[in-house]
């Protein structure tokens, strides 16, 4: 059965998939625009990016596609509001946010007619976000790569969040690596769509270093571990030499703060430096965020082929979920 379209605020896309926004400079316009061209929602990772650089990349993406492009900006970032306003000024279609909870972001979204999509891991935050004016909710579980808001798996947390969200779309995120899992979350659990991040790192269009992609290709299930982050949340990453040493108790603390990226930072290492290092190919000293099912992914494909496979797999088993149906206009 054909999958339904996904409507978030004033935007409707034909394929109900968001590409997760990955920072720093992992998901840029080079990835987000091809995703949008395939009928999904392409998301630029906007955390810890200078505002003028972010605005330029958004404009570049909008020139490359007539599809829907969003930006993900973590609330924990010091430049959160500047990057939100800069993104709106650059013509972004929607804003995705998490890693903290901003009430003001919903007022800003309403004022500028920009949908706000909130990432949560609990029914209470989902209900609050819907009440305050979110246009959609992403329920993200422990299987996700990067910063995590829960230690519970997706299929455990999703039903209660589904029951809490009544009037807006609910999107499942965390460990979804193929179309069969996409269809399961939509058919069995009532998701209105899914967010997929790690699979798109292994796309031809993702412009991280090949060494970054090779770390994904080489990872076994045991190589994907939890680690701490100066953001104040646990993170899921590949067990690089840096992560292994840090998890073993080695001291990487620093008082030098060049990037000044976080509102609150415990300085037990510089996350910006480690993310930039891995993005540029210094895997030994870098932090390589990755979802729990990254080890299942063994090839680098064009974005269009990833979409084709997801669509073919999902529609071969999809029946009909119990998700949100927007009112007819």
C-alpha positions as CSV (number, residue, x, y, z in Angstrom):
1,X,0.0,0.0,0.0
2,X,1.2,3.5,-0.8
3,X,2.5,5.5,2.2
4,X,0.6,8.6,3.0
5,X,2.0,12.1,2.6
6,X,3.1,14.1,5.6
7,X,1.8,17.6,6.4
8,X,3.7,19.8,8.9
9,X,2.2,23.3,9.2
10,X,1.7,24.8,5.7
11,X,4.0,22.2,4.0
12,X,3.1,18.8,2.6
13,X,5.7,16.3,1.3
14,X,4.8,13.2,-0.7
15,X,7.1,10.8,1.3
16,X,6.8,10.9,5.1
17,X,10.5,11.0,6.0
18,X,12.7,13.7,7.6
19,X,16.4,13.4,7.2
20,X,17.9,14.1,10.7
21,X,19.8,17.3,11.1
22,X,23.4,16.5,12.0
23,X,26.1,18.9,13.2
24,X,28.7,20.1,13.0
25,X,28.6,20.4,9.1
26,X,27.5,16.8,8.7
27,X,24.1,17.5,7.1
28,X,24.5,20.6,5.0
29,X,22.8,21.9,1.9
30,X,24.7,19.2,-0.1
31,X,22.6,16.5,1.7
32,X,19.4,18.4,2.6
33,X,18.6,19.6,-0.9
34,X,18.7,16.1,-2.6
35,X,16.5,14.7,0.2
36,X,14.0,17.5,-0.4
37,X,14.2,16.7,-4.2
38,X,13.2,13.1,-3.4
39,X,10.1,14.2,-1.7
40,X,11.2,14.1,2.0
41,X,12.2,16.9,4.3
42,X,15.9,17.8,4.2
43,X,17.3,19.2,7.4
44,X,20.5,21.2,7.7
45,X,22.4,20.8,11.0
46,X,22.4,24.3,12.4
47,X,24.0,23.9,15.8
48,X,27.4,25.6,16.5
49,X,27.4,27.1,13.0
50,X,28.2,30.9,12.7
51,X,24.9,32.6,11.7
52,X,26.2,34.0,8.4
53,X,27.5,30.7,7.3
54,X,24.2,29.0,8.3
55,X,22.2,31.6,6.3
56,X,24.4,31.1,3.3
57,X,23.9,27.4,3.4
58,X,20.1,27.7,3.8
59,X,20.0,30.0,0.8
60,X,22.1,27.5,-1.2
61,X,19.8,24.7,-0.3
62,X,16.7,26.7,-1.3
63,X,18.3,27.4,-4.7
64,X,19.0,23.7,-5.2
65,X,15.4,22.5,-4.6
66,X,11.8,23.4,-4.7
67,X,11.1,20.9,-1.9
68,X,11.0,21.4,1.9
69,X,14.1,22.3,3.8
70,X,14.4,22.7,7.6
71,X,17.1,23.4,10.1
72,X,17.9,21.7,13.4
73,X,19.2,24.0,16.1
74,X,19.8,22.6,19.6
75,X,18.4,24.8,22.4
76,X,21.6,24.1,24.4
77,X,23.6,26.2,22.0
78,X,24.6,29.7,23.0
79,X,23.7,31.0,19.6
80,X,20.3,29.4,19.5
81,X,18.2,32.5,19.1
82,X,20.5,34.2,16.7
83,X,20.6,31.1,14.5
84,X,16.8,30.7,14.7
85,X,16.3,34.3,13.5
86,X,19.0,34.0,10.9
87,X,17.4,30.9,9.6
88,X,14.1,32.6,9.3
89,X,15.7,35.6,7.6
90,X,17.3,33.2,5.1
91,X,14.0,31.7,4.2
92,X,14.0,28.4,6.0
93,X,10.8,26.3,5.8
94,X,10.7,24.9,9.3
95,X,12.8,24.7,12.5
96,X,13.5,21.5,14.4
97,X,14.8,21.8,17.9
98,X,15.6,19.7,21.0
99,X,18.3,19.2,23.7
100,X,16.4,21.5,26.0
101,X,13.0,23.1,25.8
102,X,12.3,26.7,24.7
103,X,8.8,28.1,25.2
104,X,9.7,31.3,23.2
105,X,10.4,29.4,20.0
106,X,6.7,28.7,19.5
107,X,5.9,32.4,19.7
108,X,8.7,33.1,17.2
109,X,7.4,30.4,14.8
110,X,3.8,31.8,15.0
111,X,4.9,35.3,14.5
112,X,6.9,34.4,11.3
113,X,4.6,31.6,10.1
114,X,7.4,29.1,10.4
115,X,6.5,25.6,11.7
116,X,8.3,24.5,14.8
117,X,9.0,20.7,15.2
118,X,10.0,19.7,18.7
119,X,12.2,16.6,19.6
120,X,11.0,15.0,22.8
121,X,11.4,11.7,24.6
122,X,8.5,11.8,27.0
123,X,4.7,12.1,26.8
124,X,4.7,15.1,29.1
125,X,7.0,17.2,26.9
126,X,5.1,16.1,23.8
127,X,1.8,17.3,25.3
128,X,3.4,20.6,26.4
129,X,4.9,21.2,23.0
130,X,1.6,20.5,21.3
131,X,-0.2,22.9,23.7
132,X,2.3,25.7,23.1
133,X,2.0,25.5,19.3
134,X,4.3,22.9,17.9
135,X,3.5,21.9,14.3
136,X,4.8,18.4,14.8
137,X,6.6,16.3,17.4
138,X,9.6,14.0,16.9
139,X,9.6,11.1,19.4
140,X,13.3,10.2,19.7
141,X,14.5,7.2,21.6
142,X,17.8,5.8,22.8
143,X,18.7,4.1,19.5
144,X,19.3,7.5,17.9
145,X,22.8,8.8,17.3
146,X,24.1,11.9,19.0
147,X,22.6,13.4,22.1
148,X,19.9,11.4,23.8
149,X,17.0,12.4,26.0
150,X,16.1,8.9,27.2
151,X,17.7,5.4,27.8
152,X,14.5,3.7,26.7
153,X,14.0,2.1,23.2
154,X,11.7,3.6,20.6
155,X,9.0,0.9,20.7
156,X,8.7,1.3,24.4
157,X,8.3,5.1,24.6
158,X,6.3,5.6,21.4
159,X,2.9,4.3,22.4
160,X,2.5,6.7,25.3
161,X,3.7,9.6,23.3
162,X,1.3,8.7,20.5
163,X,-1.6,8.7,23.0
164,X,-0.4,12.1,24.3
165,X,-0.2,13.8,20.9
166,X,-3.8,14.4,19.5
167,X,-3.8,17.2,16.9
168,X,-0.4,17.3,15.1
169,X,1.8,14.8,13.4
170,X,4.1,12.5,15.4
171,X,7.3,11.3,13.9
172,X,9.3,8.3,15.1
173,X,13.1,8.6,15.4
174,X,15.9,6.4,16.7
175,X,17.5,3.4,15.0
176,X,15.3,3.3,11.8
177,X,17.6,2.0,9.1
178,X,15.3,0.6,6.4
179,X,11.8,0.9,4.9
180,X,10.5,-2.2,6.8
181,X,11.2,-0.5,10.1
182,X,9.6,2.7,8.7
183,X,6.4,0.8,7.8
184,X,6.4,-0.9,11.2
185,X,6.4,2.4,13.1
186,X,3.7,3.8,10.9
187,X,1.5,0.8,10.6
188,X,1.8,-0.9,14.0
189,X,2.6,2.1,16.2
190,X,0.7,4.9,14.4
191,X,3.6,7.2,13.5
192,X,2.9,9.8,10.8
193,X,6.4,9.6,9.5
194,X,10.0,8.8,10.5
195,X,13.2,10.7,11.0
196,X,16.3,9.0,9.6
197,X,19.8,10.4,10.1
198,X,22.7,7.8,10.2
199,X,21.6,6.1,6.9
200,X,22.1,9.5,5.1
201,X,25.7,9.8,6.4
202,X,26.4,6.8,4.0
203,X,25.1,8.7,1.0
204,X,27.2,10.0,-1.8
205,X,25.9,13.5,-1.2
206,X,26.8,13.8,2.5
207,X,30.0,15.8,2.3
208,X,31.9,14.5,5.4
209,X,35.3,13.0,5.0
210,X,35.4,9.5,3.5
211,X,37.2,8.5,6.7
212,X,34.1,9.4,8.6
213,X,32.0,7.3,6.3
214,X,34.5,4.4,6.5
215,X,34.2,4.5,10.3
216,X,30.5,3.8,9.8
217,X,31.2,1.0,7.3
218,X,33.7,-0.6,9.6
219,X,31.6,-0.4,12.8
220,X,30.3,-3.5,14.4
221,X,27.4,-3.6,16.8
222,X,29.8,-3.6,19.7
223,X,31.6,-0.5,18.4
224,X,28.6,1.7,18.9
225,X,28.6,2.9,22.5
226,X,27.3,5.6,24.9
227,X,29.5,8.4,26.0
228,X,29.2,11.6,27.9
229,X,29.0,15.1,26.4
230,X,29.6,18.6,27.7
231,X,26.1,19.4,26.6
232,X,25.0,17.5,29.7
233,X,23.3,14.6,27.9
234,X,24.6,11.2,27.0
235,X,25.5,10.6,23.4
236,X,25.6,7.6,21.1
237,X,28.8,7.4,19.1
238,X,31.3,5.0,17.5
239,X,34.0,3.8,19.9
240,X,36.9,5.8,18.4
241,X,40.2,6.0,20.2
242,X,39.1,9.3,21.8
243,X,35.8,7.9,23.0
244,X,37.4,4.7,24.3
245,X,40.0,6.7,26.2
246,X,37.5,9.1,27.7
247,X,35.1,6.3,28.7
248,X,38.1,4.6,30.4
249,X,38.6,7.7,32.6
250,X,41.3,9.5,30.7
251,X,41.2,13.2,31.4
252,X,40.4,15.4,28.3
253,X,39.2,18.4,30.2
254,X,40.1,21.9,29.0
255,X,39.8,25.4,30.3
256,X,40.4,26.8,26.8
257,X,37.2,27.7,25.1
258,X,37.6,28.8,21.5
259,X,34.2,28.0,20.2
260,X,32.0,29.2,23.1
261,X,29.2,27.1,21.6
262,X,27.2,26.0,24.7
263,X,25.1,27.9,27.2
264,X,26.4,25.6,29.9
265,X,29.6,23.6,29.4
266,X,31.4,21.4,31.9
267,X,34.6,21.6,29.8
268,X,35.5,17.9,30.3
269,X,36.3,18.1,26.6
270,X,35.5,20.5,23.7
271,X,32.7,18.9,21.7
272,X,33.0,21.3,18.8
273,X,36.7,20.5,18.3
274,X,35.9,16.7,18.5
275,X,33.0,16.9,16.0
276,X,34.9,19.1,13.6
277,X,37.9,16.7,13.8
278,X,35.8,13.7,12.9
279,X,33.9,15.5,10.1
280,X,37.3,16.4,8.6
281,X,38.6,12.8,8.8
282,X,40.6,12.8,12.1
283,X,38.7,9.8,13.4
284,X,41.2,8.9,16.1
285,X,40.7,12.2,17.9
286,X,37.2,12.8,16.8
287,X,33.7,12.2,18.1
288,X,31.6,10.2,15.5
289,X,28.0,10.3,16.5
290,X,26.1,7.3,15.1
291,X,22.8,5.5,15.6
292,X,22.6,2.1,17.2
293,X,21.9,0.3,13.9
294,X,24.7,1.9,12.0
295,X,26.5,-1.5,11.9
296,X,23.7,-2.8,9.6
297,X,24.6,-0.3,6.9
298,X,27.3,-1.6,4.5
299,X,27.2,0.6,1.4
300,X,27.3,4.2,0.3
301,X,24.4,5.1,-2.0
302,X,23.0,8.1,-3.8
303,X,20.2,9.8,-1.8
304,X,17.8,8.9,-4.6
305,X,18.6,5.2,-4.2
306,X,18.2,5.3,-0.4
307,X,14.7,6.8,-1.0
308,X,13.9,4.2,-3.6
309,X,14.8,1.4,-1.3
310,X,12.9,2.8,1.7
311,X,9.9,3.4,-0.5
312,X,9.9,-0.1,-2.0
313,X,10.5,-1.8,1.3
314,X,8.0,0.3,3.3
315,X,5.2,0.1,0.7
316,X,5.6,-3.7,0.3
317,X,4.5,-4.2,3.9
318,X,2.6,-1.1,4.9
319,X,-1.1,-1.3,5.6
320,X,-2.5,1.7,7.5
321,X,-1.5,3.3,10.7
322,X,-3.5,5.2,13.2
323,X,-1.7,8.5,13.0
324,X,-2.9,12.1,12.7
325,X,-5.0,13.0,9.7
326,X,-5.0,16.7,8.8
327,X,-8.4,18.3,8.3
328,X,-9.3,18.8,4.7
329,X,-8.7,22.4,3.5
